[in-house]
Amino acid sequence: MQARVDGDRVRLDERGRERFYDSRGYGHPVDGELHLSPVETAHLLYRGDLDGVDGMGFRAFLERENDLASRFLVYKDLRDRGFYLTPARDGWVDDRAGADAPPSDDVDFVVYPRGKGPWDDAVAYRVRVVAERESVPVDALGDVVLAVVDEESELTYLETTRPDVSGTAPDPTDTTAEAVLLNDRLLAWNPPERLHTAGFYGRWLGDDREVLQLSLLEGAYLADRGVLSVPGGRDAILKRGRGAEGDRFDRRLAVYAALRERGVVPKTGFKFGADFRTYAEVSPVDDLGHSERLVRVLSPGHVFRPRDLSLDVRLAHGVRKEMVFAVTEGSAGAPSGDVAWLAVRRLTP
């Protein structure tokens, strides 16, 4: 069967619609014809289902569409895995993924559940294709699968979602304690034990539990809520933190406060190369389980390199945790003064 190029699509007659759309989910039907995208056309040429397109075979067509390589590899892989999928072109797919789905410009393919196709009202994945050396804005992620094509044409799928970050950890801010600021931490003398045992604040200096060591983030948060009395007040802690980290301290403090307000306890994630490790419950502290998530704080407009993203996800998976990125205000999905949460994990479609 022959086809013809018409602008940014390839056209087939009614026989093409019956053969490729009705039975196998290729293309988009228009007035009795079938319109194919370049990537679908290349796949049909590769399989030998199309004899040619304006006299071109697979090789000539692929060389003509020289920006098609990465998308073709992903399209072929998903077809090989038994999925029907449609290029996310205007008018070709309905937005079945909901209001939180990324804009169509950030998606290359809509993938249907196995056994379903473009005629069914169901979506398994929305896929964005990137090459290993490309960059990806954080605002383009969330409820989309990132299909990364590395330099050896191997594929890695990363599922990105907007998680519900919440927990049941108590926050005993109905107590008071006195502390002093020493270098880059605070010491609270004879604080109420429940500050640590119930809220998992700080770390005891000794077994006598007379001195509680607190981080600058913990100190700033507790001082802001009237729990901690410190010479110089909260401003002294903020000045010390900003002197050490600049604006990053404020971003980390905003995320720390957001986690606490959601019933989640954040502790340092330094050993894991992250900003925080988190606990959704902490009772009892003496018999604490593993933390569930690693959290990295990002500034608005952050741009990922797929290699760095893959590294974070691999590290989190290796220690049995979920990788979550916290984007401070000014980013898509984060109202002013709030935090947008982005979870990323490896996916095998």
Buried (B, 14 or more C-beta within 10 A) or exposed (E): EEBEBEEEBBBBBEEBBEBBBEEEBBBBBEEEBBBBBBBBBBBBBBEEBBEBBEEBBBEEBBEBBEEBBBBBBBBBBBBEEEBBBBBBBEEBBEBEBEEEBBEBEBBBBBBBEEEBBBEEEEBBBBBBBBBBEBEBEBBBBBBBBBBBBBEEEEBBBBBBBBEEBEBEBBBBBEBEBEBEBEEEBBBBEEBBEBBBBBBBBBBBBEEEEEBBBBBBBBBBBBBBBEBBBBEEEBEBBBEBBBEEBEEBBBBBBBBBBBBBEBBBBBBBBEEBEBBBBBBBBBBEBEEBEEBBBBBBBBBBEBEBBBEEBBEBBEBBEEEEBBBBBBBBBEBBBBEEEBBBBBBBBBBEB
